[in-house]
Amino acid sequence: MRDRLDEAVRDALRVVIDPELGENIVDLGFVYEIAVTDGAVRITMTATTPGCPATSFLREGAQAAASTVPGVVSVDVAMTFEPPWTPDMMAPAVRASLGFAAVN
């Protein structure tokens, strides 16, 4: 059940679109971890930079989206900038659509 709830939360987070990049926070690689314990969800995520003006928007969007998942009783979203986000954290298709070269 927990794995299904993790995946349901991850799927719900795909509705949160970064306003500058126009892609969802999951495929952008902003979501570092989703931990679920007895319906309590803790999301650890990032933004492109510590000074990103969309940080509050993304955090609030993630909290709202995760809260819609059946079985979720509470949501805590923690922002971190360790490790720093880089374009190689994006899904390959998103990286290509945004014009970033593959980093390997």
MMTF fields as JSON, N, C-alpha, C and O atoms, coordinates in Angstrom:
{
  "mmtfVersion": "1.0.0",
  "mmtfProducer": "UNKNOWN",
  "numBonds": 415,
  "numAtoms": 416,
  "numGroups": 104,
  "numChains": 1,
  "numModels": 1,
  "chainsPerModel": [1],
  "groupsPerChain": [104],
  "chainIdList": ["A"],
  "bondAtomList": [4, 2, 8, 6, 12, 10, 16, 14, 20, 18, 24, 22, 28, 26, 32, 30, 36, 34, 40, 38, 44, 42, 48, 46, 52, 50, 56, 54, 60, 58, 64, 62, 68, 66, 72, 70, 76, 74, 80, 78, 84, 82, 88, 86, 92, 90, 96, 94, 100, 98, 104, 102, 108, 106, 112, 110, 116, 114, 120, 118, 124, 122, 128, 126, 132, 130, 136, 134, 140, 138, 144, 142, 148, 146, 152, 150, 156, 154, 160, 158, 164, 162, 168, 166, 172, 170, 176, 174, 180, 178, 184, 182, 188, 186, 192, 190, 196, 194, 200, 198, 204, 202, 208, 206, 212, 210, 216, 214, 220, 218, 224, 222, 228, 226, 232, 230, 236, 234, 240, 238, 244, 242, 248, 246, 252, 250, 256, 254, 260, 258, 264, 262, 268, 266, 272, 270, 276, 274, 280, 278, 284, 282, 288, 286, 292, 290, 296, 294, 300, 298, 304, 302, 308, 306, 312, 310, 316, 314, 320, 318, 324, 322, 328, 326, 332, 330, 336, 334, 340, 338, 344, 342, 348, 346, 352, 350, 356, 354, 360, 358, 364, 362, 368, 366, 372, 370, 376, 374, 380, 378, 384, 382, 388, 386, 392, 390, 396, 394, 400, 398, 404, 402, 408, 406, 412, 410],
  "bondOrderList": [1, 1, 1, 1, 1, 1, 1, 1, 1, 1, 1, 1, 1, 1, 1, 1, 1, 1, 1, 1, 1, 1, 1, 1, 1, 1, 1, 1, 1, 1, 1, 1, 1, 1, 1, 1, 1, 1, 1, 1, 1, 1, 1, 1, 1, 1, 1, 1, 1, 1, 1, 1, 1, 1, 1, 1, 1, 1, 1, 1, 1, 1, 1, 1, 1, 1, 1, 1, 1, 1, 1, 1, 1, 1, 1, 1, 1, 1, 1, 1, 1, 1, 1, 1, 1, 1, 1, 1, 1, 1, 1, 1, 1, 1, 1, 1, 1, 1, 1, 1, 1, 1, 1],
  "groupList": [{"groupName": "MET", "atomNameList": ["N", "CA", "C", "O"], "elementList": ["N", "C", "C", "O"], "formalChargeList": [0, 0, 0, 0], "bondAtomList": [1, 0, 2, 1, 3, 2], "bondOrderList": [1, 1, 2], "singleLetterCode": "M", "chemCompType": "L-PEPTIDE LINKING"}, {"groupName": "ARG", "atomNameList": ["N", "CA", "C", "O"], "elementList": ["N", "C", "C", "O"], "formalChargeList": [0, 0, 0, 0], "bondAtomList": [1, 0, 2, 1, 3, 2], "bondOrderList": [1, 1, 2], "singleLetterCode": "R", "chemCompType": "L-PEPTIDE LINKING"}, {"groupName": "ASP", "atomNameList": ["N", "CA", "C", "O"], "elementList": ["N", "C", "C", "O"], "formalChargeList": [0, 0, 0, 0], "bondAtomList": [1, 0, 2, 1, 3, 2], "bondOrderList": [1, 1, 2], "singleLetterCode": "D", "chemCompType": "L-PEPTIDE LINKING"}, {"groupName": "LEU", "atomNameList": ["N", "CA", "C", "O"], "elementList": ["N", "C", "C", "O"], "formalChargeList": [0, 0, 0, 0], "bondAtomList": [1, 0, 2, 1, 3, 2], "bondOrderList": [1, 1, 2], "singleLetterCode": "L", "chemCompType": "L-PEPTIDE LINKING"}, {"groupName": "GLU", "atomNameList": ["N", "CA", "C", "O"], "elementList": ["N", "C", "C", "O"], "formalChargeList": [0, 0, 0, 0], "bondAtomList": [1, 0, 2, 1, 3, 2], "bondOrderList": [1, 1, 2], "singleLetterCode": "E", "chemCompType": "L-PEPTIDE LINKING"}, {"groupName": "ALA", "atomNameList": ["N", "CA", "C", "O"], "elementList": ["N", "C", "C", "O"], "formalChargeList": [0, 0, 0, 0], "bondAtomList": [1, 0, 2, 1, 3, 2], "bondOrderList": [1, 1, 2], "singleLetterCode": "A", "chemCompType": "L-PEPTIDE LINKING"}, {"groupName": "VAL", "atomNameList": ["N", "CA", "C", "O"], "elementList": ["N", "C", "C", "O"], "formalChargeList": [0, 0, 0, 0], "bondAtomList": [1, 0, 2, 1, 3, 2], "bondOrderList": [1, 1, 2], "singleLetterCode": "V", "chemCompType": "L-PEPTIDE LINKING"}, {"groupName": "ILE", "atomNameList": ["N", "CA", "C", "O"], "elementList": ["N", "C", "C", "O"], "formalChargeList": [0, 0, 0, 0], "bondAtomList": [1, 0, 2, 1, 3, 2], "bondOrderList": [1, 1, 2], "singleLetterCode": "I", "chemCompType": "L-PEPTIDE LINKING"}, {"groupName": "PRO", "atomNameList": ["N", "CA", "C", "O"], "elementList": ["N", "C", "C", "O"], "formalChargeList": [0, 0, 0, 0], "bondAtomList": [1, 0, 2, 1, 3, 2], "bondOrderList": [1, 1, 2], "singleLetterCode": "P", "chemCompType": "L-PEPTIDE LINKING"}, {"groupName": "GLY", "atomNameList": ["N", "CA", "C", "O"], "elementList": ["N", "C", "C", "O"], "formalChargeList": [0, 0, 0, 0], "bondAtomList": [1, 0, 2, 1, 3, 2], "bondOrderList": [1, 1, 2], "singleLetterCode": "G", "chemCompType": "PEPTIDE LINKING"}, {"groupName": "ASN", "atomNameList": ["N", "CA", "C", "O"], "elementList": ["N", "C", "C", "O"], "formalChargeList": [0, 0, 0, 0], "bondAtomList": [1, 0, 2, 1, 3, 2], "bondOrderList": [1, 1, 2], "singleLetterCode": "N", "chemCompType": "L-PEPTIDE LINKING"}, {"groupName": "PHE", "atomNameList": ["N", "CA", "C", "O"], "elementList": ["N", "C", "C", "O"], "formalChargeList": [0, 0, 0, 0], "bondAtomList": [1, 0, 2, 1, 3, 2], "bondOrderList": [1, 1, 2], "singleLetterCode": "F", "chemCompType": "L-PEPTIDE LINKING"}, {"groupName": "TYR", "atomNameList": ["N", "CA", "C", "O"], "elementList": ["N", "C", "C", "O"], "formalChargeList": [0, 0, 0, 0], "bondAtomList": [1, 0, 2, 1, 3, 2], "bondOrderList": [1, 1, 2], "singleLetterCode": "Y", "chemCompType": "L-PEPTIDE LINKING"}, {"groupName": "THR", "atomNameList": ["N", "CA", "C", "O"], "elementList": ["N", "C", "C", "O"], "formalChargeList": [0, 0, 0, 0], "bondAtomList": [1, 0, 2, 1, 3, 2], "bondOrderList": [1, 1, 2], "singleLetterCode": "T", "chemCompType": "L-PEPTIDE LINKING"}, {"groupName": "CYS", "atomNameList": ["N", "CA", "C", "O"], "elementList": ["N", "C", "C", "O"], "formalChargeList": [0, 0, 0, 0], "bondAtomList": [1, 0, 2, 1, 3, 2], "bondOrderList": [1, 1, 2], "singleLetterCode": "C", "chemCompType": "L-PEPTIDE LINKING"}, {"groupName": "SER", "atomNameList": ["N", "CA", "C", "O"], "elementList": ["N", "C", "C", "O"], "formalChargeList": [0, 0, 0, 0], "bondAtomList": [1, 0, 2, 1, 3, 2], "bondOrderList": [1, 1, 2], "singleLetterCode": "S", "chemCompType": "L-PEPTIDE LINKING"}, {"groupName": "GLN", "atomNameList": ["N", "CA", "C", "O"], "elementList": ["N", "C", "C", "O"], "formalChargeList": [0, 0, 0, 0], "bondAtomList": [1, 0, 2, 1, 3, 2], "bondOrderList": [1, 1, 2], "singleLetterCode": "Q", "chemCompType": "L-PEPTIDE LINKING"}, {"groupName": "TRP", "atomNameList": ["N", "CA", "C", "O"], "elementList": ["N", "C", "C", "O"], "formalChargeList": [0, 0, 0, 0], "bondAtomList": [1, 0, 2, 1, 3, 2], "bondOrderList": [1, 1, 2], "singleLetterCode": "W", "chemCompType": "L-PEPTIDE LINKING"}],
  "groupTypeList": [0, 1, 2, 1, 3, 2, 4, 5, 6, 1, 2, 5, 3, 1, 6, 6, 7, 2, 8, 4, 3, 9, 4, 10, 7, 6, 2, 3, 9, 11, 6, 12, 4, 7, 5, 6, 13, 2, 9, 5, 6, 1, 7, 13, 0, 13, 5, 13, 13, 8, 9, 14, 8, 5, 13, 15, 11, 3, 1, 4, 9, 5, 16, 5, 5, 5, 15, 13, 6, 8, 9, 6, 6, 15, 6, 2, 6, 5, 0, 13, 11, 4, 8, 8, 17, 13, 8, 2, 0, 0, 5, 8, 5, 6, 1, 5, 15, 3, 9, 11, 5, 5, 6, 10],
  "groupIdList": [1, 2, 3, 4, 5, 6, 7, 8, 9, 10, 11, 12, 13, 14, 15, 16, 17, 18, 19, 20, 21, 22, 23, 24, 25, 26, 27, 28, 29, 30, 31, 32, 33, 34, 35, 36, 37, 38, 39, 40, 41, 42, 43, 44, 45, 46, 47, 48, 49, 50, 51, 52, 53, 54, 55, 56, 57, 58, 59, 60, 61, 62, 63, 64, 65, 66, 67, 68, 69, 70, 71, 72, 73, 74, 75, 76, 77, 78, 79, 80, 81, 82, 83, 84, 85, 86, 87, 88, 89, 90, 91, 92, 93, 94, 95, 96, 97, 98, 99, 100, 101, 102, 103, 104],
  "secStructList": [7, 2, 2, 2, 2, 2, 2, 2, 2, 2, 2, 2, 2, 6, 6, 7, 5, 7, 6, 6, 6, 7, 1, 5, 6, 6, 6, 6, 6, 7, 3, 3, 3, 3, 3, 3, 3, 6, 6, 3, 3, 3, 3, 3, 3, 7, 7, 1, 1, 6, 6, 7, 6, 6, 2, 2, 2, 2, 2, 2, 2, 2, 2, 2, 2, 2, 2, 6, 1, 6, 6, 7, 7, 3, 3, 3, 3, 3, 3, 7, 7, 1, 1, 7, 7, 7, 4, 4, 4, 1, 7, 2, 2, 2, 2, 2, 2, 6, 6, 7, 7, 7, 7, 7],
  "xCoordList": [0.826, 0.0, 0.869, 0.578, 1.95, 2.783, 3.394, 3.428, 3.88, 4.465, 3.437, 3.759, 2.188, 1.142, 0.842, 0.594, 0.863, 0.615, 1.761, 1.527, 2.994, 4.151, 3.952, 4.138, 3.572, 3.387, 2.203, 2.257, 1.127, -0.041, 0.317, -0.126, 1.112, 1.56, 2.452, 2.294, 3.381, 4.27, 3.443, 3.717, 2.441, 1.577, 0.825, 0.692, 0.334, -0.4, 0.501, 0.041, 1.772, 2.709, 2.962, 3.469, 2.618, 2.827, 1.932, 2.153, 0.93, 0.082, 0.729, 0.27, 1.791, 2.477, 3.499, 4.493, 3.236, 4.057, 4.92, 4.417, 6.216, 7.108, 6.714, 6.699, 6.392, 5.902, 6.947, 6.592, 8.209, 9.249, 9.626, 9.856, 9.688, 10.124, 8.965, 9.164, 7.757, 6.585, 6.496, 5.783, 7.201, 7.184, 6.86, 6.989, 6.433, 6.047, 7.265, 8.346, 7.069, 8.174, 8.779, 9.937, 8.011, 8.556, 9.549, 10.69, 9.114, 9.992, 11.159, 12.183, 11.01, 12.134, 13.182, 14.29, 12.839, 13.784, 13.807, 14.759, 12.77, 12.712, 12.343, 12.68, 11.66, 11.205, 12.313, 12.585, 12.945, 14.049, 13.563, 14.121, 12.528, 12.067, 10.606, 10.138, 9.895, 8.539, 8.544, 8.768, 8.299, 8.253, 6.834, 6.232, 6.306, 4.942, 4.969, 5.53, 4.355, 4.204, 2.784, 2.398, 2.001, 0.616, -0.186, -0.944, -0.025, -0.779, -0.17, -0.629, 0.858, 1.565, 2.651, 3.511, 2.605, 3.531, 4.528, 4.158, 5.792, 6.839, 7.523, 8.082, 7.464, 8.075, 9.304, 9.221, 10.433, 11.649, 11.895, 12.018, 11.964, 12.099, 12.978, 13.407, 13.233, 14.091, 13.484, 12.382, 14.198, 13.878, 15.193, 16.231, 15.151, 16.358, 17.507, 18.667, 17.187, 18.212, 17.614, 16.393, 18.45, 17.918, 17.118, 16.211, 17.424, 16.715, 15.555, 15.018, 15.167, 14.098, 12.815, 12.333, 12.256, 11.047, 9.806, 8.791, 9.876, 8.724, 8.748, 7.878, 9.715, 9.857, 8.582, 8.135, 7.989, 6.756, 5.62, 4.864, 5.497, 4.469, 4.618, 3.63, 5.84, 6.085, 5.809, 5.189, 6.264, 6.041, 4.55, 4.062, 3.83, 2.392, 1.642, 0.685, 2.066, 1.443, 1.646, 0.726, 2.847, 3.134, 2.279, 1.736, 2.16, 1.348, -0.113, -0.755, -0.633, -2.032, -2.271, -3.264, -1.379, -1.552, -1.492, -2.323, -0.522, -0.394, -1.589, -1.985, -2.158, -3.307, -4.547, -5.463, -4.597, -5.772, -5.766, -6.773, -4.668, -4.539, -5.288, -5.043, -6.2, -6.907, -5.918, -4.994, -6.125, -5.237, -4.203, -3.576, -4.017, -3.071, -3.789, -4.839, -3.212, -3.838, -3.138, -3.746, -1.869, -1.151, 0.009, 0.505, 0.428, 1.531, 2.47, 2.041, 3.75, 4.79, 5.751, 6.237, 6.021, 6.944, 8.168, 8.067, 9.32, 10.584, 11.383, 11.616, 11.793, 12.643, 14.102, 14.476, 14.911, 16.337, 17.09, 16.55, 18.31, 19.141, 20.426, 21.437, 20.355, 21.451, 20.908, 20.052, 21.345, 22.314, 21.674, 20.456, 22.48, 21.935, 21.327, 21.85, 20.222, 19.583, 20.453, 21.048, 20.518, 21.2, 20.322, 19.48, 20.492, 19.666, 19.745, 18.811, 20.835, 20.919, 19.961, 19.843, 19.272, 18.264, 16.915, 16.022, 16.771, 15.518, 15.36, 16.341, 14.107, 13.832, 14.428, 14.365, 15.001, 15.655, 14.774, 15.254, 13.508, 12.624, 12.42, 12.358, 12.318, 12.141, 13.424, 13.397, 14.534, 15.83, 15.976, 16.404, 15.624, 15.725, 14.744, 15.094, 13.514, 12.511, 12.869, 12.478, 13.617, 14.037, 15.375, 15.857, 15.969, 17.196, 18.473, 19.5, 18.424, 19.639, 20.313, 19.645, 21.61, 22.354, 22.429, 22.416, 22.505, 22.639, 23.949, 24.981, 23.891, 25.076, 25.393, 24.608, 26.539, 26.945, 28.417, 28.947],
  "yCoordList": [-1.202, 0.0, 1.264, 2.228, 1.244, 2.429, 2.79, 3.961, 1.773, 2.052, 2.652, 3.536, 2.169, 2.728, 4.169, 5.008, 4.461, 5.833, 6.747, 7.878, 6.256, 7.018, 7.376, 8.524, 6.378, 6.596, 7.508, 8.332, 7.364, 8.233, 9.689, 10.597, 9.903, 11.264, 11.785, 12.923, 10.961, 11.376, 11.757, 12.767, 10.95, 11.263, 12.576, 13.379, 12.793, 14.027, 15.251, 16.314, 15.103, 16.226, 16.66, 17.757, 15.817, 16.164, 17.317, 17.878, 17.673, 18.823, 20.152, 21.214, 20.091, 21.319, 21.687, 20.988, 22.782, 23.206, 24.401, 25.397, 24.288, 25.416, 26.532, 26.318, 27.727, 28.8, 29.341, 29.926, 29.152, 29.647, 28.627, 28.983, 27.353, 26.314, 25.619, 24.992, 25.721, 25.157, 23.643, 23.047, 23.021, 21.559, 21.225, 22.068, 19.973, 19.594, 19.336, 19.01, 19.486, 19.401, 18.007, 17.866, 16.976, 15.617, 15.427, 15.021, 15.72, 15.526, 16.508, 16.237, 17.639, 18.572, 18.083, 18.618, 17.073, 16.547, 17.328, 17.22, 18.112, 18.909, 18.071, 18.444, 16.953, 16.12, 15.128, 14.205, 15.325, 14.466, 13.228, 12.144, 13.379, 12.235, 12.416, 13.524, 11.284, 11.228, 10.127, 8.96, 10.493, 9.524, 9.487, 10.528, 8.277, 8.112, 7.223, 6.127, 7.703, 6.924, 7.108, 8.202, 6.028, 6.067, 7.22, 7.883, 7.459, 8.516, 9.902, 10.838, 10.041, 11.321, 11.351, 10.471, 12.358, 12.463, 13.581, 14.685, 13.276, 14.295, 14.319, 13.32, 15.466, 15.661, 16.538, 17.627, 16.06, 16.865, 17.243, 16.382, 18.536, 19.009, 20.244, 20.783, 20.672, 21.822, 22.716, 22.463, 23.736, 24.604, 24.822, 24.296, 25.577, 25.738, 26.4, 26.034, 27.375, 28.075, 28.493, 28.593, 28.738, 29.206, 30.504, 30.732, 31.348, 32.61, 32.541, 33.574, 31.344, 31.181, 31.855, 31.542, 32.777, 33.478, 32.583, 32.974, 31.401, 30.495, 29.49, 28.622, 29.584, 28.589, 28.417, 27.286, 29.488, 29.385, 28.8, 27.962, 29.235, 28.718, 27.208, 26.476, 26.74, 25.314, 24.522, 23.46, 25.029, 24.352, 24.251, 23.178, 25.346, 25.348, 24.468, 23.789, 24.475, 23.618, 22.152, 21.349, 21.795, 20.405, 19.973, 18.868, 20.832, 20.504, 20.316, 19.355, 21.214, 21.124, 19.876, 19.176, 19.592, 18.434, 17.13, 16.245, 17.002, 15.771, 15.581, 14.449, 16.668, 16.596, 16.014, 15.575, 16.001, 15.476, 13.957, 13.368, 13.322, 11.871, 11.135, 11.382, 10.231, 9.441, 8.659, 8.026, 8.711, 8.028, 8.933, 8.567, 10.113, 11.079, 11.861, 12.456, 11.856, 12.564, 13.883, 14.788, 13.992, 15.248, 15.312, 14.288, 16.539, 16.749, 17.802, 18.877, 17.479, 18.429, 18.513, 17.49, 19.711, 19.907, 20.646, 21.761, 20.012, 20.619, 20.989, 20.155, 22.238, 22.692, 22.513, 22.794, 22.048, 21.899, 22.324, 22.293, 22.711, 23.049, 22.231, 22.594, 21.121, 20.155, 18.795, 18.277, 18.205, 18.761, 19.846, 19.866, 20.734, 21.757, 21.108, 20.125, 21.678, 21.171, 21.489, 22.563, 20.542, 20.747, 20.183, 19.325, 20.635, 20.139, 18.627, 18.038, 17.99, 16.544, 15.776, 14.558, 16.463, 15.825, 15.702, 15.001, 16.378, 16.331, 14.986, 14.308, 14.615, 13.46, 13.76, 14.9, 12.76, 13.005, 13.718, 14.603, 13.353, 13.98, 15.462, 16.28, 15.807, 17.211, 17.989, 19.11, 17.377, 18.032, 18.347, 19.441, 17.397, 17.599, 18.669, 19.509, 18.638, 19.613, 21.036, 21.995, 21.172, 22.5, 22.924, 24.028, 22.033, 22.385, 22.202, 22.79, 21.384, 21.104, 19.87, 18.884, 19.917, 18.749, 17.732, 18.099, 16.484, 15.424, 15.613, 15.927, 15.417, 15.538, 14.156, 13.581, 13.628, 12.294, 12.253, 11.222],
  "zCoordList": [0.0, 0.0, 0.0, -0.709, 0.814, 0.908, -0.444, -0.822, -1.176, -2.485, -3.43, -4.224, -3.346, -4.197, -3.809, -4.676, -2.513, -2.072, -2.516, -2.941, -2.418, -2.922, -4.391, -4.796, -5.176, -6.614, -6.9, -7.813, -6.119, -6.307, -6.01, -6.712, -4.979, -4.655, -5.781, -6.222, -6.243, -7.342, -8.576, -9.223, -8.894, -10.039, -9.82, -10.744, -8.599, -8.292, -8.445, -8.861, -8.114, -8.206, -9.648, -9.886, -10.599, -12.014, -12.476, -13.549, -11.677, -12.054, -11.667, -12.086, -10.87, -10.442, -11.519, -11.719, -12.195, -13.332, -12.93, -12.408, -13.179, -12.941, -13.91, -15.122, -13.388, -14.259, -15.238, -16.26, -14.936, -15.838, -16.905, -18.061, -16.51, -17.443, -18.147, -19.187, -17.594, -18.242, -18.206, -19.013, -17.292, -17.138, -15.689, -14.802, -15.458, -14.099, -13.215, -13.704, -11.913, -10.956, -10.845, -10.452, -11.187, -11.138, -12.28, -12.057, -13.5, -14.656, -14.687, -15.314, -14.017, -13.904, -12.905, -12.857, -12.113, -11.133, -9.835, -9.062, -9.586, -8.358, -7.132, -6.008, -7.333, -6.211, -5.879, -6.648, -4.733, -4.317, -3.577, -3.749, -2.755, -1.955, -1.577, -1.316, -1.557, -1.027, 0.021, -0.3, 1.265, 2.359, 2.909, 3.174, 3.078, 3.577, 4.806, 4.782, 5.887, 7.11, 7.608, 8.018, 7.571, 8.055, 7.457, 8.166, 6.179, 5.508, 5.618, 4.963, 6.44, 6.554, 5.48, 5.43, 4.635, 3.507, 3.769, 4.168, 3.537, 3.597, 2.235, 1.782, 1.604, 0.292, 0.476, 1.044, -0.002, -0.012, -1.461, -2.333, -1.702, -3.078, -3.143, -2.122, -4.351, -4.586, -5.66, -6.147, -6.011, -7.146, -7.892, -7.49, -8.95, -9.761, -9.006, -9.194, -8.152, -7.371, -6.03, -5.909, -5.022, -3.741, -3.862, -3.062, -4.827, -4.999, -5.978, -6.377, -6.365, -7.357, -6.87, -5.781, -7.658, -7.231, -7.171, -6.594, -7.755, -7.764, -6.615, -6.551, -5.712, -4.65, -3.836, -3.647, -3.352, -2.552, -3.374, -2.884, -4.619, -5.518, -5.69, -5.625, -5.908, -6.11, -4.838, -4.889, -3.702, -2.417, -2.118, -1.763, -2.256, -1.987, -2.981, -2.609, -4.229, -5.234, -4.926, -5.08, -4.489, -4.132, -2.945, -2.937, -1.954, -0.783, -1.183, -0.757, -1.984, -2.413, -3.256, -3.054, -4.19, -5.07, -4.285, -4.491, -3.393, -2.606, -1.682, -1.403, -1.21, -0.295, -0.956, -0.261, -2.276, -2.984, -3.1, -3.493, -2.769, -2.949, -1.837, -0.656, -2.208, -1.193, -0.328, -0.839, 0.974, 1.909, 2.537, 3.532, 1.968, 2.534, 3.624, 3.384, 4.832, 5.954, 6.274, 6.845, 5.908, 6.113, 5.127, 4.657, 4.826, 3.881, 4.444, 4.864, 4.445, 4.817, 3.636, 3.152, 3.18, 2.067, 2.584, 3.094, 2.445, 2.862, 1.619, 0.744, 1.554, 0.454, 0.864, 2.003, -0.068, 0.167, -1.088, -2.194, -0.904, -2.051, -2.017, -2.619, -1.296, -1.231, -1.608, -0.891, -2.661, -3.593, -4.45, -4.626, -4.975, -5.857, -7.105, -7.629, -7.562, -8.776, -9.983, -10.072, -10.907, -12.184, -13.295, -13.026, -14.523, -15.626, -15.834, -16.378, -15.415, -15.61, -14.705, -14.836, -13.789, -12.936, -13.648, -13.173, -14.774, -15.535, -16.234, -16.539, -16.481, -17.331, -18.709, -19.169, -19.367, -20.657, -21.685, -22.394, -21.776, -22.765, -22.465, -23.382, -21.189, -20.8, -21.062, -21.569, -20.711, -20.952, -22.446, -22.814, -23.293, -24.741, -25.219, -26.048, -24.697, -25.156, -24.748, -25.414, -23.647, -23.196, -23.795, -23.543, -24.594, -25.294, -24.507, -24.845, -23.446, -22.683, -23.261, -23.569, -23.408, -23.868, -22.738, -21.564, -23.087, -22.081, -21.331, -21.924, -20.024, -19.18, -18.64, -17.887, -19.024, -18.529, -18.292, -17.877]
}
